[in-house]
């Protein structure tokens, strides 16, 4: 069996289609040819050259390699990881169907495989850094082979999606053992490293302290509930030096590894009424289940949701304004690097 990486779009634009149909797709625009008829990677290249005559040879060869893998090398029983772009999570699925070409499908959904979702919302922070390194490949489709990745992901599934051994750094790769997509998203890897440091330094109630510091850097005056029973609210916040301005916020902070469900959101909405708050902020380090995600639009003017990615984005935006003791616990520095020239469909 094998472990594959498949992306649902550069910005997660195909995630809804993937999860709504229990399928993974090839998402190249205009590729309305049956790739199952191709007998070699060269045949796939020839099809791509016809469909995309203005694309360069290197790009077409890169894409032909990815498409050949999806169509002819991926097998039922293999597992697939899908890094989410709309939340800080990894989805894991099992391939259960053959490659299928549907000429009547909506562009770009001509090519698919049926899958069974094993877990849709595994927090990125649950994975060891070397696995995240492999999941950061820029390619849309590639096989992940390094560091016994498949066996370790399957072991995590049996262990409640917690790591099962000592974290490993990305080591030198023996010849022939490379992952198919060795060029990685360094920006995402940096965020993953920051995420691990944050949850290491601010476990449990400490995460509420960090959220309060970020809100204060944004101009809010805060009250942080002491550790222990908090009556459904961890932070009260309002703008102004004394905290008498508006909007008045109720903030609930969940530092657990698992995604929170709808009752947590409902509890926050009820607490907002009890405290006379105008709006609420629900922070969940482990992300949110789909039952919460579905309420995003209906609660848009009332509640904001921060997962680990959103929290880190706010942390980086306000870092220079954070108290010295917070910055000492989270020593970060900015670096400049050349933007990647890798192309992704």
N, C-alpha and C positions, 0 to 999 in steps of 0.2 A: 504494500500500500504506500501511497505518497501523500505529502502535504503540499498544497498549492496556495498561492496568493492570488486573489482576484479582486480587482478594485471596481467599485460601483460609481465610477466617474471621478474626475479630478476634484470636484467639490461635493461629492456625494449625491449628485443630481439623479442617479439611477437607483438609489437605495430603496425608495418607495416601491419601484417596480420589482426589484429583486425580492423584497420581503412580501409584497402583496401577491406574488405569483408562485412563491416557493421555487424560484429558479435563479440561476446565475446566467449572465448574458455576455456575449461579445458585443461591445457597444461602439464599433466603428461605424460612423455615418455612411450611408449609401452602399454598404457592402452586401448587396442582394444576390450573392452567388453561393451555391451549395459547396461548401468547403469539404464536405464529406467525400466528394468525388476526386479530390486531390490525392494523388498517390505518393507525393513527396513534398518536402518543404519548398523545393524549386517550383512545383506546380502552384503552391500557395503564392509564392512570389510572383509568378506569371499572372495570376488572377489580380493581385494587388496592383501590378503595373498597368493592367487594363482599366481598373476602377479609379486609380489615382495616378494618372499619367504625369502630373506635375510634381509628384513627390520624388525626393532623391533616393538613390540606390540604398544607402545606409539605413535610412528610415524604413524603407520597404522590407529590407532584410530583417531588421529588428522586429517589425510587425509580423512578418511571416513566421518567425521563430515562436512568437507568442501564440499566434493563431493555430499553428501546427500542434502546439502543446495542448491547447483547449480541445481541439477536435480529435486528435489521434493518440495523445499520450495520457490524458486524464481518463481515469477509469471509475466505474461504480465501486463504492467502498472507500475511495480516496477521501481525505478531508480537505476542506477549503477554509482559509482564514480571510475575512473581509474587514480590513480596517475601516471603521466608521469615520466619516468626515463631519457628520451632523452631531456627533457626541464623542466623548473620550472613551471609546469602547472598541472591542474587537468582537466580531461575530464569527462563530465556527459552525460549519455545516458539513454534512456528508453527501457526496455525490451519489445519487440513486438512479440516474438515468443516463442513456447514451447521448451523444451529440445529436441535436435535432435542428434541421433547417426548415423554417416555415416561410415560404415565399410570400404569403399573404399577411405576414405580421407587419406591424407598424415599424417604420425606420426609427431606431437602429436595432430593433429586437428580433432580427431574422434568425439568430443563432442562440441556442440555449442548451442547458442541461438542467434537469430536475434535481433538486437537493432536498434534504431533510435538515431542518435547523436543529443543531445540537445545543447551542446557547447563543442568543442574539446580543447579549450585553455584558460581556466580560470586561471589567475595567482594564485599561491599558496597564495600569500600575501593578496588576497581578502578575504580569509576565516579566521574566528576567530580562535584563538589558540586552543580552545577546540575541534573544528571540525578537525583541522589538527592533533590533538592528536589521535582522533579516526581513521583518515585516515592513521595514521602511524602504524597500526597493522601489525605484521609480516606475518600473514596468507595471503595466496593467495586469498581466498574467505571467506568473512564473512559478517554478517549483522551488520549495524551500527544503534544503537538504542539510545545511550546516548544523553541527553540534547536536545531532540526534533530535532535531526539531520535532519531527512527527511523533516519535515515541514520547517526548516530554509533554507535548500538547495533549496527547491521549491520556497520559498519566495525570495531568492537571484536571482533566474532565472527571476522572475517578476520584480526585481529591478535592472536589468542590471548587475547582478553578483556582486553587492556590498553588504556588510553586512547590515542587517536590524535591528539590535538591539545592545545592549551593549555587548561587548566581555565577555565571561565567562571563568574562569579557569576550568580545569578538576576537578570536585567536587568528594567527596566520592560517591560511586555508591551504591544505595539501592540494597538489595538482589533481584536477578531475573531481574535486569535491566542492567546487564553488556553487553557490546558489545561482539560479539562472539570471537573477537581476542583482548584480553586485553594486550598482550605483544607487546610493541611498539618499533619503531626504534628511539632510543634516539638521535642518531646522526642527523637524519633528523629533529627531533623536535628542536634541538639546532640551526640548520641552519635556520629553519623557524623563530625562535625568533630573530636571527641576522638579517634576512631579514626585519622583521618588524621594528627593530631599525634603520637599514640603511635608509629605505624610510621615516621614521619619522624625522631623523636628516638631511637628504640630499634630500629634496624635490626639484622638478623643476631643476633649473640651478645648485643647490648644488650637484646633482649627477655627473655633469661634473667635478666639483672640486674634488670629490672623485676619479673618474676615472683618472684624471690627476695625483693625488697623487700616485696612484698605478703604473702608467706608469713611473713616476719619480723614484719610488723605484726600478723599473726594469731597470733603467739606461737611461731613455729618458729625454731629455730636452723638456719642453712643453710650448705652448702658448694656453691659454684658452680665448675664445671669451667672451666679456662682455655680461651680460644679454640683451635680446632683439634679433632683427633679426641677424642671424649668417651666412647668405649666404650659408647655408647647411653644415656648419662645426662648431663643438663646440670646438674641440681641434686639434692643429697641434703638432706633436711630431716627434722627431728624436734623435738618440743616440749621445752621446758626450756631453761634458760640455757646449758647445755653441749651440748644436743642429744642427751641420753641417754634421753629419754622415748619414749613411743609415742603414735600410730603413726609408724613410720619410713617416709618417703616417698622414692620415686624419681620424678624429674620429667624429662620430655623436652619440649623447647620447639622448635617449628617455626615460623619466622618467614616462610616462603615465602608467595607469593600463592595457590598452588593448594591444594585440600583434600588431606589425607593419606589413605592407603589402609590396608587391613587389615594389611599386613606391618609398618607402623610400630607399630601397637598390639601385635602379636605380639612385636616386638622389645622393647618396654617390659616386657611381662609376663616375658619371659626374663631381662631385666636385673634386675628386681625380685628374682627368685630368686637371682641371682648376688650381689647386695648384701645379701641378707637383709632386704629391705624388706617391710613389712606391706601397703602399698598404693602405688598409682602415680597420677600425674597427667600426662595428656598434653595439652599446650597446643599448639594449631595455629591460627595467625593466619588462615590460609586456610580453616579449617573442616575438615569430615570428609566423606569419601565415604560412600555408603549402606552399604558393606560394614562400616564402623566403626560407624555409627549402629545397625545391626542387633545389635551386640554390647553395647549399652548396658545392657540388662536382665541378660544373663548375667554381665557384669563389674561389676554394681552395687556389690557389696561389696568389690571389689578395685581398680577404676580409675575415676577421674573424668576427664571430657573438658571442656576449656575451649576454645571458639572465641573469636573477637574479642569478641563480645557478652558472654560469660561473664567474660572477662578484664577488660573495662571495668567490668562490674558490681562485680567484686571491687575494682578500682582505686578506684571512687567510694566504696565502702563503707569502705575503709581509708585514704582519701586523707589525712585529718588525722593519721594515725599514721605516714605515710611519712617517710623521711629528708628533710631540708630540700633536699638537692641534687636529689632526685627531683622534689619539688614545684616547684623552680625550673625544671627542664626541662619540666614539665607544669603550667604556671600555670592553675589552674581556679578558678572561683568559683561558688557556689550562687546561683540566682535563684528567686524565686517568681513564678508567673504563674497566671492564671485557667485552670482546666481547660476543655478544649474542650467545647462543647455539641454538636458534630457527632455524628450518629448513624450507625452502621455496622451493616449486617446481618451 
